[in-house]
């Protein structure tokens, strides 16, 4: 569980999460007395499949299926877990809880996401998995940052770093250091933010694992470009941020449709803030078909902020066209 120092420094955002964890799920199916390696493999296969759906179509798609699977199929196994398979079973459950949290956050169910994230931390602790603990704390920092809780985001990012010290996989360490950079930028410590970005790049260059080996911390060059864009946005350098967002967007794989769209909208907004109206509108127009396919509150929120930002400029024919097209595309209902 989160240690006392982390809870105190993280403030009410984290305290509210911890106080909500006493509730238990309702009915569960009966399970065999012993859970084993086959159950671990089955949970991880299900998690990978759900993660692919999330990457492509957003957290609002299949979120209820993930919650049901976690509650009905996985939780009962944990109650019966003994022996050598127990740590692996708790790690697999933590990975699925982490995914459920991320999907809930992406769908705009932030209170629920917080509960899942803390469940993931507790399950990781039960398994003795420090990397997964740090991963969940890092993603809690992302959520705090997106909700405007800058101090809490910094505390959670630092807690994620403390969970591993200098001993985790370099790719995961880079992922956490990048979040620390963004959080420092948000709290006004520019020098620390830029120093941490340089450390992030060095850690990623020295990464000792293939990018796909740890899906919960699958930090690649395009991920770093996105992190740089977010950090520079916080520092007010919107023109440079836009270039990094675009580099990240253009390098994304086809399965990452939601992430590509979200970052593309951030690139368009950065162009708008930098005064480049035509490029902002053109970038956004290029995403219109993708926006229709995605069930993501974060995408919808980014789209709403972009459209609000360019309303004073709707005399521009291109901006007016982009606004009209994206208004129609953005009416897709969250699943």
C-alpha positions in Angstrom: 0.0 0.0 0.0 1.0 3.6 -0.3 3.3 4.5 2.6 2.5 7.2 5.1 4.9 9.7 3.7 3.6 9.4 0.1 0.0 9.7 1.3 0.8 12.9 3.3 2.7 14.5 0.5 0.1 13.6 -2.2 -2.7 15.4 -0.3 -6.4 14.9 -0.6 -6.4 13.6 -4.2 -4.7 10.4 -2.9 -6.3 10.3 0.5 -9.7 10.2 -1.2 -8.6 7.2 -3.2 -7.4 5.3 -0.2 -10.5 5.9 1.8 -12.7 4.4 -0.9 -11.1 1.0 -0.9 -13.1 -0.7 1.8 -16.0 -1.6 -0.5 -15.9 -5.1 -1.9 -17.4 -6.6 -5.0 -20.7 -8.5 -4.8 -21.3 -12.0 -6.0 -18.5 -14.1 -7.6 -18.5 -17.5 -9.2 -17.1 -20.5 -7.5 -13.6 -21.5 -8.5 -11.4 -24.5 -8.0 -9.5 -24.7 -4.7 -6.2 -24.1 -6.4 -5.3 -21.5 -9.0 -2.2 -22.2 -11.1 0.0 -21.2 -14.0 -2.8 -21.9 -16.5 -5.0 -19.3 -14.8 -2.1 -16.8 -14.9 -1.7 -17.4 -18.6 -5.4 -17.0 -19.2 -5.6 -13.7 -17.3 -2.6 -12.3 -19.2 -4.0 -13.3 -22.6 -7.3 -11.6 -21.7 -5.5 -8.5 -20.5 -3.5 -8.3 -23.8 -6.7 -8.6 -25.8 -8.4 -5.9 -23.8 -5.3 -3.7 -24.0 -5.4 -3.9 -27.8 -9.0 -2.8 -27.9 -8.2 0.1 -25.6 -5.3 1.2 -27.8 -7.3 1.1 -30.9 -10.8 2.3 -29.9 -10.4 4.0 -26.5 -11.3 3.2 -22.9 -15.0 3.7 -23.4 -15.0 0.6 -25.6 -15.2 -2.8 -23.7 -14.6 -1.1 -20.3 -17.6 -2.9 -18.7 -16.3 -6.2 -20.1 -12.9 -5.7 -18.4 -14.6 -4.8 -15.1 -16.8 -7.9 -15.2 -13.9 -10.1 -16.1 -11.8 -8.7 -13.2 -14.7 -9.0 -10.7 -16.1 -12.4 -11.7 -13.2 -14.3 -13.1 -10.1 -12.9 -11.4 -11.0 -11.8 -7.9 -12.3 -15.2 -6.8 -9.0 -16.8 -7.9 -7.1 -14.4 -5.6 -9.1 -15.6 -2.6 -8.0 -19.1 -3.2 -4.4 -18.5 -4.3 -1.7 -20.5 -2.5 1.7 -21.9 -3.3 4.2 -21.0 -6.0 1.7 -19.6 -8.4 0.4 -17.0 -5.9 2.9 -14.1 -6.7 2.4 -14.5 -10.5 -1.4 -14.6 -10.0 -1.4 -11.4 -8.0 0.9 -9.7 -10.6 -1.5 -10.7 -13.4 -4.4 -9.4 -11.4 -2.5 -6.1 -10.8 -1.9 -5.8 -14.5 -5.6 -6.2 -15.3 -6.6 -3.8 -12.5 -4.1 -1.3 -14.0 -5.7 -1.7 -17.4 -9.2 -1.3 -15.9 -7.9 2.0 -14.2 -6.5 3.3 -17.5 -9.6 2.5 -19.4 -11.8 4.1 -16.8 -9.7 7.2 -16.8 -9.8 7.4 -20.6 -13.6 7.1 -20.4 -13.9 9.9 -17.9 -14.8 7.8 -14.9 -12.0 9.3 -12.8 -13.2 8.3 -9.3 -13.5 4.7 -10.4 -10.1 4.9 -12.1 -8.5 6.0 -8.8 -9.9 3.0 -7.0 -8.6 0.6 -9.7 -5.2 2.2 -9.6 -4.8 1.9 -5.9 -6.1 -1.7 -6.2 -3.3 -2.3 -8.7 -0.8 -0.9 -6.2 -2.0 -3.1 -3.5 -2.0 -6.2 -5.7 1.5 -5.4 -6.9 2.6 -5.1 -3.3 1.1 -8.4 -2.4 3.0 -9.9 -5.3 6.2 -8.1 -4.4 6.3 -6.5 -7.8 8.0 -3.1 -7.4 8.0 -2.4 -11.2 4.3 -2.7 -11.4 3.8 -0.7 -8.2 5.8 2.1 -9.7 3.9 1.8 -13.0 0.6 2.3 -11.3 1.8 5.3 -9.3 3.2 6.8 -12.5 -0.2 6.5 -14.2 -1.9 8.0 -11.2 0.4 11.0 -11.7 -0.8 11.2 -15.3 -4.4 11.3 -14.1 -3.7 13.9 -11.4 -1.9 16.1 -14.0 -4.8 15.8 -16.5 -7.3 16.8 -13.8 -5.2 19.8 -12.9 -3.8 18.5 -9.5 -0.2 19.6 -10.3 1.2 19.2 -6.8 -0.3 15.7 -6.4 1.0 14.7 -9.8 4.5 15.6 -8.7 4.2 13.7 -5.4 2.9 10.6 -7.2 5.6 10.8 -9.9 8.3 11.1 -7.2 6.7 8.2 -5.3 6.9 6.1 -8.5 10.6 6.9 -8.8 11.2 6.1 -5.1 9.5 2.7 -5.5 12.3 1.7 -7.9 15.2 3.9 -7.0 17.9 3.3 -9.6 17.3 -0.5 -9.9 14.4 -0.9 -12.3 14.5 -1.6 -16.1 15.9 1.5 -17.8 12.9 1.7 -20.1 10.5 1.9 -17.1 12.8 4.3 -15.4 12.8 6.6 -18.4 9.0 6.4 -18.5 8.8 7.6 -14.9 11.5 10.2 -15.3 9.6 11.7 -18.2 6.5 12.1 -16.0 8.6 13.7 -13.3 9.8 16.2 -15.9 6.2 17.1 -16.9 5.2 17.4 -13.3 8.1 19.7 -12.5 7.2 21.9 -15.5 3.6 22.1 -14.2 4.7 23.3 -10.8 7.0 25.9 -12.2 10.5 24.4 -11.7 11.7 24.9 -15.3 15.3 24.0 -14.8 14.5 20.7 -13.1 12.0 19.9 -15.8 14.5 20.3 -18.6 17.2 18.4 -16.7 14.9 15.5 -16.2 14.0 15.5 -19.9 17.6 15.1 -20.7 17.9 12.2 -18.2 14.8 10.6 -19.7 16.4 10.6 -23.1 19.7 9.1 -21.8 17.8 6.4 -19.9 15.8 5.5 -23.0 18.9 5.4 -25.2 20.4 2.9 -22.7 17.2 0.8 -22.4 18.1 -2.9 -21.9 14.8 -4.4 -22.9 12.9 -4.7 -26.2 10.0 -2.1 -26.3 7.3 -4.7 -26.3 8.6 -6.8 -23.3 6.7 -4.8 -20.7 3.4 -3.5 -22.0 2.7 -1.6 -18.8 5.8 0.5 -19.3 6.2 0.3 -23.1 8.1 3.5 -23.5 9.5 4.2 -27.0 11.0 7.1 -28.8 7.5 8.3 -29.9 6.4 8.1 -26.3 9.3 10.4 -25.3 8.4 12.9 -28.1 4.9 13.0 -26.6 6.3 13.6 -23.1 8.6 16.4 -24.4 5.5 18.0 -26.0 3.6 17.9 -22.8 6.5 19.3 -20.8 7.1 22.1 -23.2 3.4 22.9 -23.3 3.5 23.4 -19.5 6.6 25.7 -20.0 4.8 27.7 -22.7 6.9 26.8 -25.7 4.0 25.8 -27.9 5.7 25.9 -31.3 8.4 23.5 -30.2 5.8 21.4 -28.4 3.8 21.1 -31.6 6.8 19.7 -33.5 7.3 17.0 -30.8 3.6 16.1 -30.7 3.7 15.7 -34.5 6.8 13.5 -34.4 5.0 11.3 -31.9 1.7 11.2 -33.8 3.4 10.3 -37.1 5.4 7.4 -35.6 2.4 5.7 -34.0 1.4 2.2 -35.1 -2.0 1.5 -36.6 -3.1 -0.3 -33.4 -2.6 3.0 -31.4 -5.4 4.8 -33.0 -6.7 6.4 -29.8 -3.2 7.5 -28.7 -2.4 8.9 -32.2 -5.7 10.8 -32.3 -5.2 12.3 -28.8 -1.7 13.4 -29.5 -2.7 14.8 -32.9 -5.4 17.0 -31.3 -2.7 18.1 -28.8 -0.5 19.0 -31.8 -3.3 21.0 -33.4 -3.9 22.9 -30.2 -0.2 23.6 -29.8 -0.1 25.0 -33.3 -3.1 27.1 -32.5 -1.5 28.5 -29.3 1.6 29.3 -31.4 -0.5 31.3 -33.8 -0.3 28.9 -36.7 -4.1 28.7 -37.5 -3.9 27.0 -40.8 -1.6 24.2 -39.6 -3.8 23.7 -36.5 -6.9 23.4 -38.7 -5.2 21.1 -41.2 -3.9 18.8 -38.5 -7.3 18.5 -36.9 -9.0 17.9 -40.2 -6.7 15.0 -40.8 -8.1 13.3 -37.7 -11.8 13.6 -38.5 -12.3 9.9 -39.5 -10.4 8.6 -36.5 -12.3 10.8 -34.0 -15.6 9.1 -35.1 -14.3 5.7 -34.2 -12.9 6.3 -30.7 -14.8 6.1 -27.4 -12.6 8.3 -25.3 -13.5 11.1 -23.0 -9.9 12.4 -23.1 -10.1 12.7 -26.9 -13.5 14.4 -26.6 -12.1 16.8 -23.9 -9.1 17.6 -26.1 -11.4 18.2 -29.1 -13.6 20.5 -27.0 -10.6 22.6 -25.8 -9.3 22.9 -29.4 -12.6 24.1 -30.7 -13.0 26.6 -27.9 -9.5 27.9 -28.6 -10.2 28.7 -32.2 -13.6 30.2 -31.9 -12.2 33.8 -32.2 -10.6 32.8 -35.5 -13.6 31.2 -37.3 -13.5 34.0 -39.9 -10.7 31.8 -41.4 -12.4 29.5 -44.0 -10.1 26.6 -43.0 -10.7 27.0 -39.3 -14.5 27.3 -39.9 -14.4 24.1 -42.0 -12.4 22.2 -39.4 -14.8 23.4 -36.7 -17.8 22.2 -38.6 -16.4 18.8 -39.5 -15.0 18.1 -36.1 -18.2 19.2 -34.3 -20.0 16.5 -36.3 -17.3 13.9 -35.8 -17.2 14.5 -32.1 -20.8 13.6 -31.5 -20.0 9.9 -31.4 -21.4 8.6 -28.1 -19.0 6.9 -25.7 -19.6 3.2 -25.5 
